[in-house]
Amino acid sequence: MEPVLQLDNISQAYGRQRVVHELSLQLEAGQIGCLLGESGCGKTSVLRTIAGFEPLLRGEIHIAGHLASRTGWTLDADQRRVGMVFQDYALFPHLSIFDNVSFGVKNAAKKLLKERVSELLKTMGLEDVKHRFPHELSGGQQQRVALARALAPQPQLLLLDEPFSNLDVTLRERLSLEVRDILKAQGTTALMVTHNQHEAFAIADQIGIMRNGEIQQWDTAYNLYNHPVNPYVADFVGEGVLLPGLVGTECHVETELGILQGQCCIELPVGTPVNVLIRPEDIVCDAAVEPNARVLQRHFRGPEILFTLEMANGTQLPMLMPSTSDHQPGSRIGIRPQVQHLVMFPASLPD
């Protein structure tokens, strides 16, 4: 079966400034993908080329097995059967919620239109507000209206451009899970762009880490966290530091924390200088260890506290502990490594 979305080595530019470089990915039916990266990395430009809003410089875009864009030719946006949820929702302020959702299917038979819109409003929990106007709804409700409107025409592909950026943190996390459940229930194939890792991990089956118009790694959240392909991905995903070390025998690495041993993701010759990824969960506090680190900062996170520690030579390390921990900034504690899985890169490898 053909993938619903296939990008083959696409490049895109604004004038002489190239913003997307030889980028490839594909999404199967029902999959949810996400392009994750910092502002200016090109992720929204990719979305706009898929939607048909921007031409390609090179490469091809196929949607449901049909050519949608190539060099010098672009299928009109309204011919692609692609839905889009914009960052600002772009709802019609003069239309009721029911009419906003039905806008994209207004040419359907009246009975079918009413059934489709009513079904979506029920799915989104918007039945009780269908006669209201957008300004009368909360940000979360407006976001669900925008999603319902995009899904109403039953698009082959749904694109979401930073859909939660206008919401507060608590609502953003809850709605991201709700949106995933809705898309999965509808069997919708979707591609989202965001700079927020928590949103990407909550929603997507496959995530592409973008940098300077290129995908560094297209993978599951688990593999991005545990098997990053380069130092940039290792540093970008989650929290952690890259600690200098030397490769020893049998998956040993000598570091200022001592000898680290664990499952290795790569094999390197003995004596190779490396940078080892240390995550907060790789460091434990041990009262039996002579104090060897100073607490710089503590960030309360409900059930956990993220500590920033400083070693004697100035190296800073993250450490997670239960929220009952009472270590205060300035205090000295004993720590030791507890690394189960060694992620390391040759020290000469560029990020």
N, C-alpha and C positions, 0 to 999 in steps of 0.2 A: 504494500500500500504506500502511495506517495505521502511524504510528510506534508502537513498543512502549511508549514512555512519553511522555505529553504533560501538562505542567503549564500551565494557563491562568490567569494572574493570581492565583495562590494567595496567601492571607494566613493567618497563624496567630498565635495569642496565648495566653499563659498569664495568665489573669485580665485585668487592664488593660494588661499589658505585651505589646505586639505584637512578635513576634520574626522574622516573615517578612512582607515587604511586596510585594504585587502581582508575584510572581515567576513567570516563564514560561520553559520550556525544553522541548525534545523530543529523544528518542533514537530513532534508526532501529534496525532489527533488526541485531544483531551489533556495535553501537557500544558503546564504553566511554566513559562520561562521568565527570567529577569536579567536585565542588564544593570549591573551595580557598579557605581563609580563616583568619583568626585565631580563637582561642577566643571564643565568645560572639557570632559573626556570624550564627548561625541555620542553619548548614549541617546539623547533626544533626537539628534540628527539621524541616527539609525531608524528610530521610530517614524520620523517624518518621511523618510524614503520608502519605508514599507507601506505607509498610508497613501503614498502617491503625491505628497505635498512637495517633494523635492526630487529633481532628476539625479540619476547616477552618473558618476564620472567613469566608473568601470564596474564590471561584474554583472550579475543577474539576480533578480528576485523572483521566486516562484511561490505562488499562493495556491494551495490545493491542486498542485500539479500543473498550473497554468502560469505562463510567463506574465509577470506584472511590470517588470522594469528591466531594461538593459541599456547599454550605452547608446544614447541618441534617441531613445524611445521610452515613453512612460504611459502606462494605461491610466486613464482618468480615475481619480480617487473614488468617484461614485460608482465605478464599474467593478470595484475590487471585492465587494462584500466584506469590508473590514470595518468594524466598529471601533470607536475611540472614546476614551474617557480622559478629558483634559484636566490639567492641574487645577484650574479655577471652576471646573464643572460645566461652565458655559450653558447654564440653564436659561430658558426663556422666561424673563421675569413677569411677563404679561399673561402667561399661560398657567393653568392649574397643573398640579402634579400629574393628574391623569392625562392631560393634553400634552405635557412635556414628554411623558413616556411613549405616548401613541404617535408622536410627531414622525418618527422614522418609518411607521407602518400605516400611515394615513391612507394609502392607496388600497389597503386590504379591504375585504368585505367587512361590513360593519360588525357582524356577529363574531367573525374571527378576530377582528381587531380588539373588540371588547374582551373576548376570552383570553387573548394573549396578554393584554395589558393587565387585566385583573389577576391573572396567574402570577405575573412578575411582581405586581404590587403586594400580593400575598406573600410571595417568597421573600421579598425585601422587608416585610413588616411595615408596609406603608398604606395598607388598606384604609386606616382611619384618617389619613391626611390627604386622600386623593383629590379632594376638592379645594385644598389650600393652595397657596402660591409659594414659590421658592423662598421669599424673604420671611415667611412665617415658620420656616423649618430650621432645625439646628444644623450645624455643619455636618454631623454624621448622617442625618436624614437626607440632606442635599447630595451627599456623596452617593448614597444608595439610589437616589432618583437618577443621577447621572449614569450609574451602572445599569439600572433598569432600562433607561432610554437606549443605551448602546446595545443591550442584549435583545431588545424588542424585535428588530428585523432578522434575528437569528443569523448573525454574521459568521462567516467561515473562520474569522480570526478577530480577536479583541485585543486592542492596544491600550495600555494604561500609562499615562504620563504623570509620574509623581502624584498618584491619586490621593495620598493621605497627607500631603505636605501642609495643608491648611488646617489640620486638626491638632488638638493637644495630644500629648504623648500617650496618656491612658486610653483615650478614644482611638488613637491611631493603632495601637497594639490590638485592641479588641476587634476593630473593624477589619484589620488585615486578615484575621482568622475567619471572620464571617464571610469576607469576600472569597477567600479560598474555598470555603464550603459551598458557597453559591455557584462558583464557576465549575467546581467538580460535579455538583448536582445537575447542572445544565449541560455538562459534557463539553464545555467551551475550551477551545485552544486559545491561549492568551500569552502576550508578552508585555511585561511591565518594565519601566525604567525607574530607578530610585537611587538615592545616595545613602539610604538608610539600611544598614545590614539587618536589623531586626525584622523589618518589613520583608526584605528579600527572603530571609530564612523561613519566615512564617508562611509565605505564600508559594514560593516557587519550587518546582521539581528540579529544574536546571537553572544554574546561575552563571552568568558570564561576568568576570571581573574585568572592567575596562580601564584602559590607561592610554592616553594620547591616541584615541581613535582605533585602538586595537583591543581584542580580547586576549587577556593574559591566560585565562583558564576558564573553560566552559564545563561545569561539573555540578555534582550535588553539593549541598551545604556541608555534608559530612566530609567529603573528600577535599573541599576547599579548606576546611579547618584542619583536618588531620593529614592531608597529603598535598599541600601546596606545591606548585611546580617551580616556583622561583621565590626569591626573597621578597619581592613586591607583594605577591599574594599572601605570603606568610605574615608580613607586617600589616597588610590592609585588613585581613579577616580576623575578627576577634581581637583579643588583647594579648600582647606578649612582647618580648624583646629578643634580639638576636645576640647571643653571647659567644665571644671568640673561644675557640678550642682547637685541640689537635687530635686527629684520629689515632686511636690506639688499636690493639688487637681485639678481635671478636666483638665488634660493635661497642667498644669502649671509646669514650671521648673525654680527654683531659680538659677540664675547665677550672676557673677560679672557685667554682662551687664544689670541686672535687671530681672524681671519676663518675661520669654518667654512663649508664648502660641501659639498653632497651632494644626493642625491635627497630631495625634500621630501615629507612625508606630508600637509601642508596648505599652502594658499597664504594669506598674510596681507599686508596693505598694508605698504609700506616705512615703517620707523620704529616698527612695533608692538613694544612690550616683550614678550618671550617668556621662557619657561624651556625650555632645551634639555636633552634627556636625554643624559648622557654615561655610557657603559658602560666597564668596565675595558679592553675591547678597542679602545676609541676613543683611548686614550692610549699613545704609544710613547716609549721612552727614546731620546734621540739625543745622542751624545757631541759632535756638532757644534753643539749648542744651548748657549748660556750657561746655567749652572745657575739654574733658576728655580723649583725645588720642593724641599721638604725631606721626607725619608722619615720618616713618623710610626710606621708599623707594617708588619710583614711577616708574612703567614700562609702557611706552607708547605702545599702541596696535592699533594705528589707530583711530577707532571711540571711543575707551575706554582707560582708564588708570587704571591699577591694582595698588592700594596702599597697602603697608604693614604698619599697624598701631601698636603702642605699648600702652598698658594700663598702669595704675599707678603701678600695681604689676608685670609688665614685660611681661604679656601675649601679644602675637602678633596675629593680626587679619588681614585678607584680606578684601579689599573693592573695588568694581568697581564703577567708575564714568565716565561721558562723558569726551572726550578728551579736552574739553574746561576748565576743572577744573585746577586751578592754584596753588593748595596746594603744597608747596615745602617741601623737607625733613627738619626736625627740627621744622616745624610749628605745632601748636596745634589746634585741631578742635573738635567740638562737634559731637558725633555720637550716634546713637540709633539702636537697633535691629529691624528688620522688617521680622520676620521669619513666613512664611506661613505653612511650613511643618516641624514638629519636628522629626529629626532623632537622636535617642539616644541609648546608650548601657550601661548596668550596668558597673560601674567603675571597677569591678573585672574581667570583661570579657577579656580574652587574645586577642591580636591582631592577 
